[in-house]
Amino acid sequence: MIKVLNLTKKFASHKSLDNVNVDFNKDDYIALMGPNGAGKTTLIRTIMGYYHPTYGKVLIDGKNPIKKRTEVLSLVSFVPQLPPPIKLNLEELIKYIEVSSNVEKELIFYYANELKLDIKSNLKKSFFKLSGGMKQKMLIAISLAKKSSIIIYDEPTANLDPKARDDFYRLIKDNENGKVSIFVTHRLEEVKDIVNRQIYMDLGKIITDEKMKGLE
Ligand SMILES: Nc1ncnc2c1ncn2[C@@H]1O[C@H](COP(=O)(O)OP(=O)(O)OP(=O)(O)O)[C@@H](O)[C@H]1O
């Protein structure tokens, strides 16, 4: 599904990714780990076509994510570490997602409800006025409703309370089937039951890439 070939990304003279080679295939559920500045976010952003590789390439189902941006982004759901400052209210946001990504509105409500996010009472509230945890829940609900074959979560539980984290892990586990999920995380303990592969990066390189037991 995702092929990363000899990928180097430089910002000025600094190599954020240094000749990375890795494949992510169907039913790979990956914890992507490593210290601050290791290159995890740069790898993800390059996979999604936000950054041009300095050398090497990325292919998503054989497609170049920069040249086939719209097609590639339709396959991917991404929940960032810091939610974007969306000015739309929840009603407008849901309408936008429904039309632009062909997502069933009812599914967004379903997943939000499972995460204990009450959308109905907040329909007229701007997304950016929600609390950090509510924003994260909304983005997770959208990512699950989108039913993408690739889901990328960058520290998705950072703002969630312990109950919401448990709800998140349960929903993810129920949804893992024939997809690729990448969880950028500093806490392997938290994701160990929902991943089957652990990749550790440092200084722009993949240092270890191990299969894990976990999912049944
Ligand atoms: N847009 C950018 N412009 C310049 N340098 C950047 C840019 N994005 C990332 N870098 C640099 O690339 C290196 C890797 O950063 P990256 O954000 O990929 O690390 P990370 O592993 O995701 O870290 P963290 O755990 O802190 O989120 C860092 O030295 C960072 O300063």
The ligand as a Gaussian input file, in Angstrom:
#p B3LYP/6-31G(d) Opt

LIG

0 1
 N        9.102000      22.583000       8.068000
 C       10.314000      22.411000       8.617000
 N       11.305000      23.313000       8.401000
 C       12.541000      23.137000       8.915000
 N       12.906000      22.079000       9.678000
 C       11.957000      21.155000       9.930000
 C       10.626000      21.264000       9.407000
 N        9.910000      20.183000       9.827000
 C       10.748000      19.450000      10.567000
 N       11.993000      20.018000      10.627000
 C       13.157000      19.487000      11.323000
 O       13.252000      18.106000      11.006000
 C       13.672000      17.371000      12.143000
 C       12.657000      16.257000      12.397000
 O       11.431000      16.861000      12.848000
 P       10.077000      16.035000      12.993000
 O        9.004000      17.015000      13.307000
 O        9.916000      15.151000      11.811000
 O       10.422000      15.150000      14.284000
 P        9.480000      14.197000      15.145000
 O       10.175000      12.876000      15.218000
 O        8.109000      14.205000      14.597000
 O        9.537000      14.918000      16.554000
 P        8.438000      15.102000      17.759000
 O        8.453000      13.819000      18.539000
 O        9.050000      16.235000      18.534000
 O        7.115000      15.463000      17.152000
 C       13.806000      18.343000      13.300000
 O       15.185000      18.705000      13.410000
 C       12.983000      19.549000      12.840000
 O       13.478000      20.759000      13.340000

